[in-house]
Protein backbone atom coordinates (compact mmCIF):
# COMPACT_ATOMS: atom_id res chain seq x y z
CA UNK A 1 0.00 0.00 0.00
CA UNK A 2 2.84 2.40 0.84
CA UNK A 3 4.35 1.78 -2.61
CA UNK A 4 1.03 2.62 -4.29
CA UNK A 5 0.71 5.88 -2.38
CA UNK A 6 4.32 6.79 -3.18
CA UNK A 7 3.70 6.21 -6.90
CA UNK A 8 0.70 8.54 -6.80
CA UNK A 9 2.91 11.36 -5.54
CA UNK A 10 6.00 10.66 -7.65
CA UNK A 11 4.37 9.89 -11.00
CA UNK A 12 2.98 13.39 -11.79
CA UNK A 13 6.44 14.92 -11.45
CA UNK A 14 7.75 13.18 -14.57
CA UNK A 15 6.76 14.11 -18.09
CA UNK A 16 6.48 11.37 -20.67
CA UNK A 17 5.93 11.88 -24.36
CA UNK A 18 2.77 10.70 -26.02
CA UNK A 19 3.44 9.09 -29.41
CA UNK A 20 1.12 9.07 -32.36
CA UNK A 21 1.53 8.16 -36.01
CA UNK A 22 0.24 10.81 -38.32
CA UNK A 23 1.44 13.44 -40.76
CA UNK A 24 2.48 11.20 -43.66
CA UNK A 25 3.18 8.20 -41.38
CA UNK A 26 5.85 10.07 -39.41
CA UNK A 27 6.04 9.51 -35.68
CA UNK A 28 4.98 12.49 -33.59
CA UNK A 29 5.99 12.76 -29.94
CA UNK A 30 3.97 15.19 -27.82
CA UNK A 31 5.40 16.79 -24.70
CA UNK A 32 3.17 18.80 -22.37
CA UNK A 33 -0.37 19.55 -23.50
CA UNK A 34 -1.44 17.56 -26.57
CA UNK A 35 -2.94 19.63 -29.40
CA UNK A 36 -4.19 19.26 -32.96
CA UNK A 37 -1.57 19.57 -35.70
CA UNK A 38 -3.00 20.88 -38.96
CA UNK A 39 -2.52 18.75 -42.05
CA UNK A 40 -1.62 21.91 -43.98
CA UNK A 41 -1.00 25.58 -43.30
CA UNK A 42 -4.50 26.40 -44.57
CA UNK A 43 -6.26 23.96 -42.25
CA UNK A 44 -9.07 25.86 -40.50
CA UNK A 45 -9.95 23.15 -37.97
CA UNK A 46 -7.66 24.68 -35.34
CA UNK A 47 -9.38 26.62 -32.59
CA UNK A 48 -8.52 30.33 -32.61
CA UNK A 49 -7.08 29.97 -29.08
CA UNK A 50 -4.26 27.76 -30.40
CA UNK A 51 -1.12 29.56 -31.58
CA UNK A 52 1.18 27.19 -33.43
CA UNK A 53 4.72 27.87 -34.60
CA UNK A 54 6.57 25.38 -36.78
CA UNK A 55 10.33 25.17 -37.16
CA UNK A 56 13.44 23.02 -36.88
CA UNK A 57 15.32 22.44 -33.65
CA UNK A 58 18.79 24.00 -33.53
CA UNK A 59 19.65 22.86 -29.99
CA UNK A 60 18.17 21.86 -26.66
CA UNK A 61 19.23 22.15 -23.03
CA UNK A 62 21.75 19.34 -22.49
CA UNK A 63 21.21 19.31 -18.71
CA UNK A 64 17.44 18.88 -18.38
CA UNK A 65 15.76 19.44 -21.75
CA UNK A 66 14.10 22.56 -20.31
CA UNK A 67 14.47 24.72 -23.46
CA UNK A 68 15.00 24.49 -27.21
CA UNK A 69 16.26 26.91 -29.84
CA UNK A 70 14.23 26.73 -33.01
CA UNK A 71 14.67 28.26 -36.45
CA UNK A 72 11.39 29.18 -38.13
CA UNK A 73 10.86 30.51 -41.65
CA UNK A 74 11.76 33.97 -40.40
CA UNK A 75 14.00 33.87 -37.34
CA UNK A 76 15.48 32.04 -34.38
CA UNK A 77 13.09 31.54 -31.46
CA UNK A 78 13.92 30.50 -27.90
CA UNK A 79 11.31 28.14 -26.41
CA UNK A 80 10.79 27.39 -22.72
CA UNK A 81 8.07 25.24 -21.20
CA UNK A 82 5.23 26.62 -19.10
CA UNK A 83 5.89 26.27 -15.36
CA UNK A 84 8.64 23.69 -16.10
CA UNK A 85 5.77 21.20 -16.33
CA UNK A 86 7.47 19.16 -19.05
CA UNK A 87 10.83 18.67 -20.74
CA UNK A 88 12.02 17.40 -24.12
CA UNK A 89 14.83 14.90 -24.76
CA UNK A 90 18.32 16.27 -24.12
CA UNK A 91 19.82 14.50 -27.12
CA UNK A 92 18.79 13.28 -30.55
CA UNK A 93 16.33 16.03 -31.48
CA UNK A 94 18.63 18.45 -33.32
CA UNK A 95 17.36 19.21 -36.87
CA UNK A 96 13.97 17.58 -36.12
CA UNK A 97 10.80 19.43 -37.02
CA UNK A 98 8.89 20.84 -34.05
CA UNK A 99 5.39 22.26 -33.69
CA UNK A 100 5.03 24.60 -30.72
CA UNK A 101 1.74 25.46 -29.03
CA UNK A 102 2.28 28.80 -27.32
CA UNK A 103 2.33 32.54 -27.83
CA UNK A 104 5.39 34.16 -29.37
CA UNK A 105 6.64 37.38 -27.83
CA UNK A 106 9.57 39.76 -27.98
CA UNK A 107 11.71 39.44 -24.90
CA UNK A 108 14.86 40.90 -23.40
CA UNK A 109 17.11 38.25 -21.91
CA UNK A 110 19.23 39.61 -19.05
CA UNK A 111 22.99 39.12 -18.89
CA UNK A 112 22.65 36.74 -15.93
CA UNK A 113 20.03 34.65 -17.76
CA UNK A 114 22.19 34.56 -20.93
CA UNK A 115 25.11 33.33 -18.84
CA UNK A 116 22.88 30.70 -17.20
CA UNK A 117 21.76 29.42 -20.62
CA UNK A 118 25.38 29.40 -21.83
CA UNK A 119 26.45 27.31 -18.82
CA UNK A 120 23.52 24.93 -19.46
CA UNK A 121 24.65 24.58 -23.08
CA UNK A 122 28.18 23.65 -21.95
CA UNK A 123 29.88 26.81 -23.25
CA UNK A 124 33.41 27.60 -22.06
CA UNK A 125 34.17 30.01 -19.23
CA UNK A 126 35.81 32.29 -21.81
CA UNK A 127 32.63 32.38 -23.91
CA UNK A 128 30.46 33.10 -20.86
CA UNK A 129 32.75 35.91 -19.69
CA UNK A 130 32.26 37.68 -23.05
CA UNK A 131 28.51 38.06 -22.45
CA UNK A 132 28.25 41.77 -21.58
CA UNK A 133 24.88 42.92 -22.96
CA UNK A 134 21.29 41.73 -22.72
CA UNK A 135 19.81 40.26 -25.87
CA UNK A 136 16.49 41.14 -27.49
CA UNK A 137 14.97 38.02 -28.93
CA UNK A 138 11.76 36.24 -29.83
CA UNK A 139 10.63 33.64 -27.34
CA UNK A 140 7.76 31.28 -26.66
CA UNK A 141 6.50 29.85 -23.41
CA UNK A 142 4.95 26.64 -24.69
CA UNK A 143 1.99 24.72 -23.26
CA UNK A 144 2.97 21.78 -25.42
CA UNK A 145 5.25 20.79 -28.28
CA UNK A 146 5.25 18.02 -30.87
CA UNK A 147 8.53 16.70 -32.26
CA UNK A 148 8.18 15.00 -35.62
CA UNK A 149 10.55 12.11 -36.39
C-alpha positions as protocol buffer text, in pm:
chain_id: "A"
residue {
  index: 1
  type: UNK
  ca { x: 0 y: 0 z: 0 }
}
residue {
  index: 2
  type: UNK
  ca { x: 284 y: 240 z: 84 }
}
residue {
  index: 3
  type: UNK
  ca { x: 435 y: 178 z: -261 }
}
residue {
  index: 4
  type: UNK
  ca { x: 103 y: 262 z: -429 }
}
residue {
  index: 5
  type: UNK
  ca { x: 71 y: 588 z: -238 }
}
residue {
  index: 6
  type: UNK
  ca { x: 432 y: 679 z: -318 }
}
residue {
  index: 7
  type: UNK
  ca { x: 370 y: 621 z: -690 }
}
residue {
  index: 8
  type: UNK
  ca { x: 70 y: 854 z: -680 }
}
residue {
  index: 9
  type: UNK
  ca { x: 291 y: 1136 z: -554 }
}
residue {
  index: 10
  type: UNK
  ca { x: 600 y: 1066 z: -765 }
}
residue {
  index: 11
  type: UNK
  ca { x: 437 y: 989 z: -1100 }
}
residue {
  index: 12
  type: UNK
  ca { x: 298 y: 1339 z: -1179 }
}
residue {
  index: 13
  type: UNK
  ca { x: 644 y: 1492 z: -1145 }
}
residue {
  index: 14
  type: UNK
  ca { x: 775 y: 1318 z: -1457 }
}
residue {
  index: 15
  type: UNK
  ca { x: 676 y: 1411 z: -1809 }
}
residue {
  index: 16
  type: UNK
  ca { x: 648 y: 1137 z: -2067 }
}
residue {
  index: 17
  type: UNK
  ca { x: 593 y: 1188 z: -2436 }
}
residue {
  index: 18
  type: UNK
  ca { x: 277 y: 1070 z: -2602 }
}
residue {
  index: 19
  type: UNK
  ca { x: 344 y: 909 z: -2941 }
}
residue {
  index: 20
  type: UNK
  ca { x: 112 y: 907 z: -3236 }
}
residue {
  index: 21
  type: UNK
  ca { x: 153 y: 816 z: -3601 }
}
residue {
  index: 22
  type: UNK
  ca { x: 24 y: 1081 z: -3832 }
}
residue {
  index: 23
  type: UNK
  ca { x: 144 y: 1344 z: -4076 }
}
residue {
  index: 24
  type: UNK
  ca { x: 248 y: 1120 z: -4366 }
}
residue {
  index: 25
  type: UNK
  ca { x: 318 y: 820 z: -4138 }
}
residue {
  index: 26
  type: UNK
  ca { x: 585 y: 1007 z: -3941 }
}
residue {
  index: 27
  type: UNK
  ca { x: 604 y: 951 z: -3568 }
}
residue {
  index: 28
  type: UNK
  ca { x: 498 y: 1249 z: -3359 }
}
residue {
  index: 29
  type: UNK
  ca { x: 599 y: 1276 z: -2994 }
}
residue {
  index: 30
  type: UNK
  ca { x: 397 y: 1519 z: -2782 }
}
residue {
  index: 31
  type: UNK
  ca { x: 540 y: 1679 z: -2470 }
}
residue {
  index: 32
  type: UNK
  ca { x: 317 y: 1880 z: -2237 }
}
residue {
  index: 33
  type: UNK
  ca { x: -37 y: 1955 z: -2350 }
}
residue {
  index: 34
  type: UNK
  ca { x: -144 y: 1756 z: -2657 }
}
residue {
  index: 35
  type: UNK
  ca { x: -294 y: 1963 z: -2940 }
}
residue {
  index: 36
  type: UNK
  ca { x: -419 y: 1926 z: -3296 }
}
residue {
  index: 37
  type: UNK
  ca { x: -157 y: 1957 z: -3570 }
}
residue {
  index: 38
  type: UNK
  ca { x: -300 y: 2088 z: -3896 }
}
residue {
  index: 39
  type: UNK
  ca { x: -252 y: 1875 z: -4205 }
}
residue {
  index: 40
  type: UNK
  ca { x: -162 y: 2191 z: -4398 }
}
residue {
  index: 41
  type: UNK
  ca { x: -100 y: 2558 z: -4330 }
}
residue {
  index: 42
  type: UNK
  ca { x: -450 y: 2640 z: -4457 }
}
residue {
  index: 43
  type: UNK
  ca { x: -626 y: 2396 z: -4225 }
}
residue {
  index: 44
  type: UNK
  ca { x: -907 y: 2586 z: -4050 }
}
residue {
  index: 45
  type: UNK
  ca { x: -995 y: 2315 z: -3797 }
}
residue {
  index: 46
  type: UNK
  ca { x: -766 y: 2468 z: -3534 }
}
residue {
  index: 47
  type: UNK
  ca { x: -938 y: 2662 z: -3259 }
}
residue {
  index: 48
  type: UNK
  ca { x: -852 y: 3033 z: -3261 }
}
residue {
  index: 49
  type: UNK
  ca { x: -708 y: 2997 z: -2908 }
}
residue {
  index: 50
  type: UNK
  ca { x: -426 y: 2776 z: -3040 }
}
residue {
  index: 51
  type: UNK
  ca { x: -112 y: 2956 z: -3158 }
}
residue {
  index: 52
  type: UNK
  ca { x: 118 y: 2719 z: -3343 }
}
residue {
  index: 53
  type: UNK
  ca { x: 472 y: 2787 z: -3460 }
}
residue {
  index: 54
  type: UNK
  ca { x: 657 y: 2538 z: -3678 }
}
residue {
  index: 55
  type: UNK
  ca { x: 1033 y: 2517 z: -3716 }
}
residue {
  index: 56
  type: UNK
  ca { x: 1344 y: 2302 z: -3688 }
}
residue {
  index: 57
  type: UNK
  ca { x: 1532 y: 2244 z: -3365 }
}
residue {
  index: 58
  type: UNK
  ca { x: 1879 y: 2400 z: -3353 }
}
residue {
  index: 59
  type: UNK
  ca { x: 1965 y: 2286 z: -2999 }
}
residue {
  index: 60
  type: UNK
  ca { x: 1817 y: 2186 z: -2666 }
}
residue {
  index: 61
  type: UNK
  ca { x: 1923 y: 2215 z: -2303 }
}
residue {
  index: 62
  type: UNK
  ca { x: 2175 y: 1934 z: -2249 }
}
residue {
  index: 63
  type: UNK
  ca { x: 2121 y: 1931 z: -1871 }
}
residue {
  index: 64
  type: UNK
  ca { x: 1744 y: 1888 z: -1838 }
}
residue {
  index: 65
  type: UNK
  ca { x: 1576 y: 1944 z: -2175 }
}
residue {
  index: 66
  type: UNK
  ca { x: 1410 y: 2256 z: -2031 }
}
residue {
  index: 67
  type: UNK
  ca { x: 1447 y: 2472 z: -2346 }
}
residue {
  index: 68
  type: UNK
  ca { x: 1500 y: 2449 z: -2721 }
}
residue {
  index: 69
  type: UNK
  ca { x: 1626 y: 2691 z: -2984 }
}
residue {
  index: 70
  type: UNK
  ca { x: 1423 y: 2673 z: -3301 }
}
residue {
  index: 71
  type: UNK
  ca { x: 1467 y: 2826 z: -3645 }
}
residue {
  index: 72
  type: UNK
  ca { x: 1139 y: 2918 z: -3813 }
}
residue {
  index: 73
  type: UNK
  ca { x: 1086 y: 3051 z: -4165 }
}
residue {
  index: 74
  type: UNK
  ca { x: 1176 y: 3397 z: -4040 }
}
residue {
  index: 75
  type: UNK
  ca { x: 1400 y: 3387 z: -3734 }
}
residue {
  index: 76
  type: UNK
  ca { x: 1548 y: 3204 z: -3438 }
}
residue {
  index: 77
  type: UNK
  ca { x: 1309 y: 3154 z: -3146 }
}
residue {
  index: 78
  type: UNK
  ca { x: 1392 y: 3050 z: -2790 }
}
residue {
  index: 79
  type: UNK
  ca { x: 1131 y: 2814 z: -2641 }
}
residue {
  index: 80
  type: UNK
  ca { x: 1079 y: 2739 z: -2272 }
}
residue {
  index: 81
  type: UNK
  ca { x: 807 y: 2524 z: -2120 }
}
residue {
  index: 82
  type: UNK
  ca { x: 523 y: 2662 z: -1910 }
}
residue {
  index: 83
  type: UNK
  ca { x: 589 y: 2627 z: -1536 }
}
residue {
  index: 84
  type: UNK
  ca { x: 864 y: 2369 z: -1610 }
}
residue {
  index: 85
  type: UNK
  ca { x: 577 y: 2120 z: -1633 }
}
residue {
  index: 86
  type: UNK
  ca { x: 747 y: 1916 z: -1905 }
}
residue {
  index: 87
  type: UNK
  ca { x: 1083 y: 1867 z: -2074 }
}
residue {
  index: 88
  type: UNK
  ca { x: 1202 y: 1740 z: -2412 }
}
residue {
  index: 89
  type: UNK
  ca { x: 1483 y: 1490 z: -2476 }
}
residue {
  index: 90
  type: UNK
  ca { x: 1832 y: 1627 z: -2412 }
}
residue {
  index: 91
  type: UNK
  ca { x: 1982 y: 1450 z: -2712 }
}
residue {
  index: 92
  type: UNK
  ca { x: 1879 y: 1328 z: -3055 }
}
residue {
  index: 93
  type: UNK
  ca { x: 1633 y: 1603 z: -3148 }
}
residue {
  index: 94
  type: UNK
  ca { x: 1863 y: 1845 z: -3332 }
}
residue {
  index: 95
  type: UNK
  ca { x: 1736 y: 1921 z: -3687 }
}
residue {
  index: 96
  type: UNK
  ca { x: 1397 y: 1758 z: -3612 }
}
residue {
  index: 97
  type: UNK
  ca { x: 1080 y: 1943 z: -3702 }
}
residue {
  index: 98
  type: UNK
  ca { x: 889 y: 2084 z: -3405 }
}
residue {
  index: 99
  type: UNK
  ca { x: 539 y: 2226 z: -3369 }
}
residue {
  index: 100
  type: UNK
  ca { x: 503 y: 2460 z: -3072 }
}
residue {
  index: 101
  type: UNK
  ca { x: 174 y: 2546 z: -2903 }
}
residue {
  index: 102
  type: UNK
  ca { x: 228 y: 2880 z: -2732 }
}
residue {
  index: 103
  type: UNK
  ca { x: 233 y: 3254 z: -2783 }
}
residue {
  index: 104
  type: UNK
  ca { x: 539 y: 3416 z: -2937 }
}
residue {
  index: 105
  type: UNK
  ca { x: 664 y: 3738 z: -2783 }
}
residue {
  index: 106
  type: UNK
  ca { x: 957 y: 3976 z: -2798 }
}
residue {
  index: 107
  type: UNK
  ca { x: 1171 y: 3944 z: -2490 }
}
residue {
  index: 108
  type: UNK
  ca { x: 1486 y: 4090 z: -2340 }
}
residue {
  index: 109
  type: UNK
  ca { x: 1711 y: 3825 z: -2191 }
}
residue {
  index: 110
  type: UNK
  ca { x: 1923 y: 3961 z: -1905 }
}
residue {
  index: 111
  type: UNK
  ca { x: 2299 y: 3912 z: -1889 }
}
residue {
  index: 112
  type: UNK
  ca { x: 2265 y: 3674 z: -1593 }
}
residue {
  index: 113
  type: UNK
  ca { x: 2003 y: 3465 z: -1776 }
}
residue {
  index: 114
  type: UNK
  ca { x: 2219 y: 3456 z: -2093 }
}
residue {
  index: 115
  type: UNK
  ca { x: 2511 y: 3333 z: -1884 }
}
residue {
  index: 116
  type: UNK
  ca { x: 2288 y: 3070 z: -1720 }
}
residue {
  index: 117
  type: UNK
  ca { x: 2176 y: 2942 z: -2062 }
}
residue {
  index: 118
  type: UNK
  ca { x: 2538 y: 2940 z: -2183 }
}
residue {
  index: 119
  type: UNK
  ca { x: 2645 y: 2731 z: -1882 }
}
residue {
  index: 120
  type: UNK
  ca { x: 2352 y: 2493 z: -1946 }
}
residue {
  index: 121
  type: UNK
  ca { x: 2465 y: 2458 z: -2308 }
}
residue {
  index: 122
  type: UNK
  ca { x: 2818 y: 2365 z: -2195 }
}
residue {
  index: 123
  type: UNK
  ca { x: 2988 y: 2681 z: -2325 }
}
residue {
  index: 124
  type: UNK
  ca { x: 3341 y: 2760 z: -2206 }
}
residue {
  index: 125
  type: UNK
  ca { x: 3417 y: 3001 z: -1923 }
}
residue {
  index: 126
  type: UNK
  ca { x: 3581 y: 3229 z: -2181 }
}
residue {
  index: 127
  type: UNK
  ca { x: 3263 y: 3238 z: -2391 }
}
residue {
  index: 128
  type: UNK
  ca { x: 3046 y: 3310 z: -2086 }
}
residue {
  index: 129
  type: UNK
  ca { x: 3275 y: 3591 z: -1969 }
}
residue {
  index: 130
  type: UNK
  ca { x: 3226 y: 3768 z: -2305 }
}
residue {
  index: 131
  type: UNK
  ca { x: 2851 y: 3806 z: -2245 }
}
residue {
  index: 132
  type: UNK
  ca { x: 2825 y: 4177 z: -2158 }
}
residue {
  index: 133
  type: UNK
  ca { x: 2488 y: 4292 z: -2296 }
}
residue {
  index: 134
  type: UNK
  ca { x: 2129 y: 4173 z: -2272 }
}
residue {
  index: 135
  type: UNK
  ca { x: 1981 y: 4026 z: -2587 }
}
residue {
  index: 136
  type: UNK
  ca { x: 1649 y: 4114 z: -2749 }
}
residue {
  index: 137
  type: UNK
  ca { x: 1497 y: 3802 z: -2893 }
}
residue {
  index: 138
  type: UNK
  ca { x: 1176 y: 3624 z: -2983 }
}
residue {
  index: 139
  type: UNK
  ca { x: 1063 y: 3364 z: -2734 }
}
residue {
  index: 140
  type: UNK
  ca { x: 776 y: 3128 z: -2666 }
}
residue {
  index: 141
  type: UNK
  ca { x: 650 y: 2985 z: -2341 }
}
residue {
  index: 142
  type: UNK
  ca { x: 495 y: 2664 z: -2469 }
}
residue {
  index: 143
  type: UNK
  ca { x: 199 y: 2472 z: -2326 }
}
residue {
  index: 144
  type: UNK
  ca { x: 297 y: 2178 z: -2542 }
}
residue {
  index: 145
  type: UNK
  ca { x: 525 y: 2079 z: -2828 }
}
residue {
  index: 146
  type: UNK
  ca { x: 525 y: 1802 z: -3087 }
}
residue {
  index: 147
  type: UNK
  ca { x: 853 y: 1670 z: -3226 }
}
residue {
  index: 148
  type: UNK
  ca { x: 818 y: 1500 z: -3562 }
}
residue {
  index: 149
  type: UNK
  ca { x: 1055 y: 1211 z: -3639 }
}
